[in-house]
Every structure is written in C-alpha cells, then in structure tokens.
Amino acid sequence: MITRTAQAVRRRLEGASYTLCVVTGTRRLDTVLNVARQQPADAMQREQRLRH
C-alpha cells in the first residue's frame, strides 16, 4: 500500500519531470537531465565570450 506521503512525492516528481521536459523541449527523462546539466555550462561559455 502506498502512503499519502509517497503519493504526494510521486505527483511532485512527475510534475517536475513534465516541467523540465516542456522547458527543455524534450520528452524523455534521461534526455531532459542531460540537457538540463548542459544548460549552465552553455550559459557560462556565452557569458565568457561576451566579456572578451
């Protein structure tokens, strides 16, 4: 039996996964995680190019 707390956590994770997929334009969780990891690095590279 799944507790209410576990159900709430599951819903929040599903909502966060969906939001990340929408924001990154992907459909698979493994892909969205890779894209999300790469975005800060890409942003830092753009910022460094602007400074030079």
Secondary structure by P-SEA (a helix, b strand, c coil): cccaaaaaaaaaaaaaaaaaaaaaccccaaaaaaaaaaaaaaaaaaaaaaac
